[in-house]
Amino acid sequence: MRVLVAEDDPRIADDLVRVLRAANYVVDLAAEGEEAHFLGDTEDYDVVVLDLGLPVMDGVTVLKRWRAEGREMPVLILTARGSWHDKVEGIDAGADDYLAKPFAFSELLARIRALARRPAAPADARLAAGDLALDELRHVALVGDRTVDLSAREFALLGFFIRHAGQVVTRQQILDQVWGAEPDVYSNVVDLYVSYLRKKLGELDRADRLRTVRGVGYTLRAAD
């Protein structure tokens, strides 16, 4: 399995390469963002370990460019411990998982194995509820024939609502399914992202499709 490590700290980079090669991975190393972008755009990697604080081109920019260019390899971002802004920005840019520094190499290896096991998106990866639709293969959200510009987190949240269209879902259910095992995440972040999503749907006259059920959570009306 091929892994790209994008890390500018020489000590951390050397440790990452040593541990991954000891685990029988084929590893390429990039010390700055432009090199990481080039390698990820021209080579096929099973997983990328991407530090957000890269020089020349930061990790978020690298990741956004990959996703815009259709590169779908799993990406594990490395962030400074406790940097919630970095975590959110990285996930919104299209990251699949994150790990806060400092980290245990056993956890890093476990995260990489989990990402490598994720099945590829099926050829028909379209979800729909009425005129709201997601093309998961192309990462496109649609209202009728109009495209909605969503962040990666908003896209995942709308996908969850579409899968449970017509059902009332709690904030905890949303946290468990959309945010997973991320630490330091509270239910109010759900309200925040629902408001982001509702605003974007409102720009296309569909804000009323996503309704608050007071004291419980939210529901997406299956159709107009």
N, C-alpha and C positions, 0 to 999 in steps of 0.2 A: 504494500500500500504506500502511496506517495503522499508526503506531507510537505507543505510549504510553511516555513517559519519566518515571519516578518517581525523582527525585533532588533532595535538599535543598541540596546545595552549589551556590550560584548560578553560580560559574565553570564547574564541570563540567557543570551543566545547560545553560548557554548554549552551551558547546562541543558538547555532544551534539545539541542542537536544530539548531545551525548546520550541523554535518556531515551530519546525517540529511536536512535539507531540501535541502542541496546535492546529495544523492544522489537527490532527487526523491521522498522519502517525505513523507507527510502526518503531522505530529507534533503530539501533545498533550503538555503538561507538567504534572506534579503535583509539588508541593514537600513534601507530607506524606502520611502513610499513609492517612488517612481519605478524602482527595480521590482518591488513587490507587485505593483500593478502590471508591469510587463510580463513577469513570470506567470501570474495568475491568469493573464489574458491570452497567453500563447501556449501554456502547458496544461496538462490535465492532472489535477490533484484530487485526491479522495477527501482531504480535509486541509484547511488552512488555519494556522494559529497566527492571529493578527494583533499586534500591539497597536493601540490607538494613537500613541504618542510618537509616531515615526517622523523623522525629519524629511524635508523636501516636499513630501506630500503626506498629510496625516492619514491615519488609518481609516477614519470615517469617509474621507474623500475617495480613498482607494476602493473601499467596499461599495460605495454608491456607484462608482464607475463600473465596477464589475457587474453589479446587478443591472445597471442600465444597458450594459453590453450583452446581457443574457447569460452571464456566467453564474451557474447555480450551485457550485461546489459548497459543501457545508463550511461555515466560517465560525471559529471560536475566537472571540475577542478577549484580549487581556486588558484589564483596567486597573487603575489605582484603587486600593481598598477604600471603600466608603464613598467612591465618586459616583453618586446616583445619576448625575447629569451625563457622565460618560456612558454609563450602562444604557440609559434610555436612548441616547443619541446613536449608540452602536446598534441596538436592537432595531430602532427605527430605520437605520440605514440598510438593514437586511441581514444582520448577524443571526446565527442559529442558536448560539449559546455564549456565555461569558464566564470568565474566571477572574477573580480579584487577586491582585498581587499583595503580599506573597502567597504562594499556593503550594500545596503538596504535589509532588510529581505523580503520586499514585492517583490523585484526583484528576490531574490533567490527562493521564492515560485513560482513565475511566470515561471522561467526557469525550475524548477522541474516539474511543471504541463505540460509544453510544451514537455519535454523529455518523460514523462510518456505517452503522447498521441501519440507518434510516432508509426506507425504501425510496426509490426514485419516483417522481410524480408520474401518474399514469397518463397515457396519451390523451384520454378524455378526462380532464380535471376541471370541469365546469360545475360550479354550484349556482343555484338560482332559487329565488323566492319572489314570485311575481316578476316585476321588471328589474329587480336587483340581481346582479349576477357577478360572480367572480370566476375568472379564468386563472386557475392556480398555476398552470403550466407557464403562462406568459406573465403572470403577476399583474393582471389587469382587472380593475373594478369597473362595472358598467351599470348605468341606469338607462334602460332601453338601449339606444345606440350611442349614448353619451358616456364618455370616460370620466371617472372620478379619480382625482389624484390623491392617493392615500399613502401614508407612511407604512412601513412594514408592520408596526404594531396595530395600526388602524385596520389594515388589511386582514390581519389575523383575527381581530375582534369582530369585524363584519362577517368573516367566514364562520365564526362561532355562532353568531346570531342567525345566519342563514341556515346553518345545520339544525338549529333549534327553533326555526320560524314557527310562530303560533304558540310557542311555549313560554311560560314565565321562568326566567333564570335568575338565580340569586347572584349577588356580588361575589360570594365565595366560590360559586361554580365557575364564574368567569375568571377569577383569579387563578383557580386551580388549572383550568384548561388553556388560558391564554398566556398567563405569566408563569405557570408551572411552579418549579421549586425555587424560584428566585427569592433570596432573603430580603428583608427590609422593605417589603412591598405591602401596602395597606389598601384597604378597600376603597379609600377615597381616590386612588389612582384610577380605579374603574370609572368612577363618576367623571373624572377629568377626561379620560379618553372617549367615553360615551359622548361628552359634550363636543369634543373635537369632531367625532364622526357625525353627530347630528348636525353640526354646523355645515359640514361639507355636503351632506345629503340635502340640507335646507337650501343650498345654492341651486339645487336641481328640483326643488319643490317636493322633497321626499322626507323631510324632517319628521313628519307625523307618523311615518312608518315605524320609528323606533320610540317606544313609549315607556315611561317610568311607571312602575307598579309600586305605589307608595308602601314603604315598610317591607318590601320584598326584594325587588330588583328591577328587571327590564324585560320587555318582550318586543319582538319584531313581528309586525303584522305580515302574514304570509303573502298577501296581495292587496292591491288598492281596493 
